[in-house]
């Protein structure tokens, strides 16, 4: 499996892509496709729909490469672009709904694989399962924040760009999500 390039490498690839390098563009796609697809499937269970959105997005990026601006956060730019593309396509397919309804009531499902990321020892399996259940009971925006921050390792500034909310809202959602996750464990200790 290919390792993720550093932000500097991403930046260099982005600049080369903007100047017309197909190889750099292909490297960006190859490097980020899996995480973009994974993120896209959090908004729609239809994998083919998400693949189509990604393909259309990549075509749009290539066609518009000369007018696309520079960015220090390539990964978050791509995540934001995927999010927008999916919402636009959902809006087209559901013309009778208004955009605010789609963006406020969107589907966001995450299957957290806690065993691989948080808990390494066999003795913590029960805690891990309980934690996974708790993660999936969070409201969708809190799940999305947790996913972006801890599973995609994005900075708050990048999440701000992707979700189009201010930094304080990101911090508030993170705080609420972590408090919601902590609460059942604290209640268990008291008993």
C-alpha positions in Angstrom: 0.0 0.0 0.0 1.3 3.4 -0.9 2.1 5.8 2.0 0.5 9.2 2.2 2.7 12.0 0.8 3.6 14.8 3.2 1.9 18.1 2.9 5.0 19.4 1.1 4.9 16.6 -1.4 1.1 17.1 -1.9 1.8 20.8 -2.5 4.4 20.1 -5.1 2.2 17.5 -6.9 -0.6 20.0 -6.8 1.5 22.7 -8.4 2.8 20.4 -11.1 -0.8 19.2 -11.7 -1.9 22.8 -12.1 0.8 23.3 -14.7 -0.5 20.3 -16.7 1.4 17.3 -15.4 -0.7 14.2 -15.9 1.7 12.1 -13.8 1.4 14.4 -10.8 -2.4 14.4 -11.2 -2.5 10.6 -11.4 -0.3 10.4 -8.3 -2.6 12.7 -6.4 -5.6 10.6 -7.4 -3.9 7.3 -6.6 -2.7 8.6 -3.2 -6.0 10.0 -2.1 -8.6 7.9 -3.9 -9.2 5.4 -1.1 -9.7 8.0 1.6 -11.9 10.2 -0.7 -14.0 7.1 -1.6 -14.3 6.1 2.1 -15.3 9.7 3.0 -17.8 9.8 0.1 -19.5 6.6 1.2 -20.3 8.2 4.5 -22.8 10.4 2.7 -24.3 7.8 0.4 -24.4 4.0 0.7 -24.5 3.8 -3.1 -20.8 3.0 -3.9 -21.4 3.4 -7.7 -22.8 6.9 -7.1 -19.8 7.8 -5.0 -17.4 6.4 -7.7 -19.3 8.4 -10.4 -19.0 11.6 -8.3 -15.3 11.0 -7.8 -14.7 10.4 -11.5 -16.7 13.5 -12.4 -14.8 15.5 -9.8 -11.4 14.4 -11.2 -12.5 15.3 -14.7 -13.6 18.7 -13.5 -10.4 19.2 -11.7 -8.4 18.3 -14.8 -10.4 20.5 -17.1 -10.2 23.5 -14.7 -6.6 22.9 -13.6 -5.3 26.2 -15.0 -7.9 28.2 -13.0 -7.7 26.3 -9.8 -5.9 28.2 -7.1 -2.9 27.1 -5.1 -3.5 25.4 -1.7 -1.5 24.4 1.3 -4.0 21.8 2.2 -4.5 19.5 -0.8 -6.2 16.7 1.2 -8.7 19.0 2.8 -9.3 20.7 -0.6 -10.1 17.3 -2.1 -12.3 16.3 0.8 -14.2 19.5 0.5 -14.6 19.1 -3.2 -15.9 15.5 -2.8 -18.4 16.7 -0.2 -19.6 19.5 -2.5 -19.8 17.2 -5.5 -21.9 14.7 -3.6 -24.3 17.3 -2.2 -24.6 18.9 -5.7 -25.4 15.5 -7.3 -27.9 14.7 -4.5 -29.5 18.0 -5.0 -29.8 17.3 -8.8 -31.3 13.9 -8.1 -33.7 15.3 -5.5 -34.7 18.5 -7.1 -37.8 18.7 -4.9 -35.7 19.0 -1.7 -34.0 22.3 -1.0 -30.2 22.3 -0.5 -30.4 23.2 3.2 -32.5 20.1 3.9 -29.9 17.9 2.2 -27.0 19.5 3.9 -28.6 19.5 7.3 -30.1 16.0 7.1 -27.5 14.1 5.1 -26.7 10.5 5.6 -23.3 10.1 7.4 -22.5 6.6 8.4 -19.1 5.5 9.8 -18.1 2.0 10.8 -15.2 2.7 13.2 -12.7 -0.1 13.2 -11.6 0.5 16.8 -9.5 -2.7 17.1 -7.1 -1.5 14.5 -6.8 2.1 15.6 -7.4 2.5 19.3 -7.0 -0.9 21.1 -4.2 -3.3 20.5 -4.6 -5.7 23.3 -7.0 -8.6 23.5 -8.1 -7.8 27.0 -9.7 -4.5 25.9 -11.9 -6.1 23.2 -15.1 -5.6 25.3 -14.3 -1.9 25.8 -13.5 -1.6 22.1 -16.9 -3.0 21.1 -18.7 -0.8 23.5 -16.8 2.2 22.2 -17.6 1.4 18.6 -21.3 1.2 19.5 -21.0 4.6 21.2 -19.3 6.1 18.2 -22.1 5.0 16.0 -24.8 6.5 18.3 -23.3 10.0 17.9 -25.2 12.5 15.9 -24.0 12.6 12.2 -22.1 15.9 12.5 -20.2 14.6 15.6 -19.4 11.4 13.8 -18.1 13.3 10.8 -15.9 15.5 13.0 -14.5 12.4 14.8 -13.9 10.7 11.5 -12.1 13.7 9.9 -10.1 14.6 13.0 -9.0 11.2 14.2 -9.4 8.8 11.3 -8.3 11.1 8.5 -5.9 13.0 10.8 -7.0 16.4 9.5 -6.3 19.6 11.4 -9.1 21.8 12.6 -8.4 24.4 9.9 -8.9 21.7 7.3 -12.1 20.5 8.9 -13.3 24.1 8.8 -12.8 24.2 5.1 -14.4 20.8 4.4 -17.5 21.3 6.5 -17.8 25.0 5.9 -18.2 25.9 9.6 -16.1 28.1 11.8 -13.3 26.9 14.0 -15.3 27.4 17.2 -18.0 25.1 15.8 -15.5 22.4 15.1 -14.1 22.7 18.6 -17.6 22.6 20.0 -18.6 19.6 18.0 -15.4 17.8 19.0 -16.0 18.7 22.6 -19.6 17.4 22.5 -18.6 14.2 20.7 -15.8 13.5 23.2 -18.1 14.3 26.1 -20.8 12.0 24.7 -18.2 9.2 24.4 -16.8 9.8 27.8 -20.1 9.9 29.7 -21.0 6.2 29.7 -17.5 5.3 30.8 -17.6 7.8 33.7 -21.1 6.5 34.7 -19.7 3.0 34.8 -16.9 3.9 37.1 -19.3 5.6 39.6 -21.5 2.5 39.9 
